[in-house]
Amino acid sequence: MGLLVTGSVAEEGWNRIAYEALKRVEKELGAKISYVELQQNPASFEKAFRDYASQGYQVILGHGFEFQDSAQTVAEEYPDTVFLISSSNVHDGKVIGLNTDSSQPFYLMGAIAAKMGKAAGLIGGMEIPPIKEALEGFVNGAKDASADFKVSQVYLGNFTDATAAKEAAINMIHGGADFVVPDADAAGLGTIQAVREAGPEISTFSIFSDQTEIAPKNILGTYIADYGQGVVRIVKGIKEGTVPTSNVDFGLKDTDVVKFSYNDKAAHPVSEDVRKYVEDVRAKIIAGEIKTRHRQ
């Protein structure tokens, strides 16, 4: 199995999730593994996919929506290779999207923010479908909890500029937001730093990895996508001869993959009544009674 990422697997967050998933495939399924770190360049994506496929790699994971088009191009030349694409809803032959529906846990965060705060700011990396859908989930969760709750949004245009994320967060805080939440991979660290420096009255959440120790008084909860568990499940099936017949969508129903937990040591931890509201909402999302994204 090969892995393609943009950036470094050494950084906590999005890329680290994929690397740990790859290592679990090695350990649990006995696979030969390799990975390559790339810049945001579609030509390099195609070359890396083609290199792995020509070497006989049976599964290649492109970790991010941006890899989708390149995978579809290369897949035509290598019909025996399965191309998995993170944060994608694609299903095109053996190009399979593995989407973690972040709109669902972000909906829960939006509900918490609206129940506890006055206004929220959202900081996205690139304006691509998985990020837009996550932020949409937050907005819907907030508006359903409190119709008058205000939410502002900004996109950085990249996933690496922590300084820009910090500046955006400071501007949102000065504008009245007492919740500022990132979905910007490595750049999101700048948001966490801005919130910590603003003091315990400003809150946020850890996204994809537990960053509570960076701002223990400000982080109210952590959303972790145990992507490795989901990837091992899918790759195990492929090894046994079963290629998914549709895209794969992990959500709150997949309790072994999508996890949300509270930080009881925050300066203003989530209260029991709000937690009860969130648990009721969670159950309705799993039951299909609440749509967290793509509303008309």
N, C-alpha and C positions, 0 to 999 in steps of 0.2 A: 504494500500500500504506500502510495506517495501522497505528500501534502504540499499544497501551495498556499503561502500566506503573503500578504503585503505588510512589510514591517518586520518586527523581530518577535520570535517566540519567547524571548527572555522577559518581555514586559508582561506584568500581570494584566489580566483582562482578556479581550477577545482572542488574540493570537495564542495566548497561553492555553486557553480552553482547547483549541484545536490540537496543539502539540501534546497535551495530556491525553486527549482522545486517541491520538496516534500511538502513544506509548502503551495505552491500555490494549489497543488492538494487537500490538506486538506481544505483550505479556499474556493476554487472555486467549488469543487466537493463534499465537505462534507465527505471526506474519513477519516477513522481511519488510522493514520500513525505511523511508527516507523523506526528507523535507527540503524545501528550498524557499528562501526569503527573497521577495521581489519588491520592486517599486511599482507604483500605479502605472502600468504600461501594458495595454492589451497585446502588443506584439510579443512581449516577454512571457505573457500568460500562455499564449499559443505554443511558443517554443518549449516551455516547461512541461505542458501537458503532452506534447508530442515526444519529448525526450523520455518521459516515464512510460508512455504507452509503447514506444518502440523497443524499450528495454524489457517489456513483458509484464509490467506492473498490472495486476488485475483490477485494482481499485485505486482511483486518484481522487482526492478531496481538494476542491478549490474552496478555500475558506472565505467566502463572501460573495454577495450577489454579483459583484463586478467580474467574477470569473465565468459567469453563465454563457455569454456569447462565445467566448473563446472555446469553452468546452464543447458547445454544440458544433462549432466548426471542425474541431479536431476529431470528435467522436465519429464523424462520417468516414474517417480513414481507418478507425480501429474499432470495429464492431464487437470485438471480444472484451473490450475494456469497459468497466463501469465508472462513470464520472459522477461523483457526488458534489453538489454545490450547496454550501451553507447559505442560509437566509434567502432561499429561493423557493418558488412554488412551481418550478419547471418540471415537466415530465415529457421528455422527448427521446424515445427509444431508451438507450442506456445512460442518458443524462437525467439524473434524479435530484430534485431539490429536497434538501433537509432543512425545513424551516422551523425554528423555535419561535412560536407565536408570542413575541414579547409584548404585544398589545394587551395580553391577559394580565401578566403581573404588573405592567405599567398602569392598567386600569385600577388595580388594587392600590397602587401608590397614589394615583390621582384622587381616589376616594379618601385616603388618609389625609392628604394635603388639604382637601376641601373641608373635611371635618375638623381639622386642627388649625388651619392657617387662614391668611387673608388673601394671598395671591401667590402664584407660582410662576417660575421661569423654567423653560426647557431648553437645553442646549444640545443640538444634534450635530453629528459629524457631517457626513455628506447627505444631501437630500435624495436618498435612494429609498425604494419601497420598504425594506425592513425597518429603517430608522423612522420614516414617516408613519408607518403603521404603529410602531411602539409609542410615538408621541401622540398619535391619534387616540390610542387606548388610554393614555393618561388624561387627555382632555375629556374624553367621554366619561371616564370614571369620576373625574372632578365635577363635571356638569350634572351628572346623575345624582351626585351626593349633595350638591349645592349649585343651583342654576345660576346664581350671581357670582360665583367664584371666578376670578380673572386668571387667565393663563396666557403668558407670552412665550414666543418661540424664536429661536435663532439657529441658523445652520452655519457651521464654520467653513464648510467646503473641503474639509480634510479630517483625518482622524489622529493627527499627530501634534497639532499646535496647542499645547497646554497653556501657553501665554495668552493666546486669543480666547480660549475657553475661560480662563480666569478673568480677563477683562470683561467678557460678556456677562459672567456671573456677577461681578461687582456692579455693573450697570443695572442689572435686574434687581439686585438687592437695594440699590439706591432708589430704584423706581417703585419700591414697596413690596417686592416679593419676599416672603419669609420661607418659601420652599424654592430651592433651585436644584434641578435634577439633570444630570448629563446622560446622554447616550452617544458617546463620542470616542469609545475605545481609550487609547493612551491619552488623548487630549483631555478626557474627562477628569484626570487628576487635577488639572488646573481649577476646575469647578469645585472639587472637594476642598482644595486649599483655600479658595476664596470664601467658602462657607465657614470653614474653621476659623479663619482670621476675622470674620464678621461677628463671631460670638455665638453663644449657645441659643440665642433666640432664632437663629436661622437654621433650617433643617434641610436634609437631603437623604438620599438612599445610595447604598452600594449597588453597582450594576455589574453583573457577570462574575465578579470576584469580591471577596470580603475585604473591604478597605476600612473597616470600622476603626482599626488602630490609628489610622491617619487623622480621623476626626471623631473620636469616640463620643463626644457630647452632642454632635450634630446629626450623625447618621442614625435614622430611626429604624431602618431595616435593610435587609440585603436580599437582592434577587440574584440567584445563582442558576445558571443553566448547566446542569451536569451533562454537558454535550457528549462527554466520553461514554456515558451509559447508553445514550441513544445511538451513537455511532457504532459501538460494539454490537448492539442489537441488530442493526441493519447489515453491518459487514459480516456478522456471523451467518445471517441468512444468505448473503451472496456467496459466501464460502461453501454453503451447503446446497447451492444451486437455485436459490430463490431471489430473483431481482425484483424489487418493488414495482408494482404495476401502476403506481401513481406517485405523486410527490408525497413526502412524509412531513406531517405537521405535528410537532411536539407542543403540548399546551399544559394547562394546570391539571388536566386529567392524568398526565404522565407524571405522577408524584415522584418518580425516581429520576426524572430529568429536570423538570421546572420546579424550583424550590424558592419559597419566600419565607424569611424568618425575621423576628423582631430583635432590636437591641434594647434590652431592659436597662442598660446603664447610660442611656442618652439623658441629656439634661431634661428633656420633656418627652419621656417615652410614650408610645401609643397607649391610650387608656383602654380599659377593659370594654367599655361600651363601643368604642370605635373598632376594636378587634372583633367584637361580636358582629358588627355591621359588615366588616370585611369578610368574615367567614360566611355570612349569609350570601354575600355577593359572589364569593368564590364558588359556592355550591350552585348558584344560578348560572354562572358562566359554564361550569362543567356540564350542567344539565341542558345547556343550549338556550336558556331563557334570557340571557343577556348577550347581545352581540357587541363585542369590544371594538370592532373596526369595520370599515366599509359600510357604514350606515348611509341610507338614502336621505 
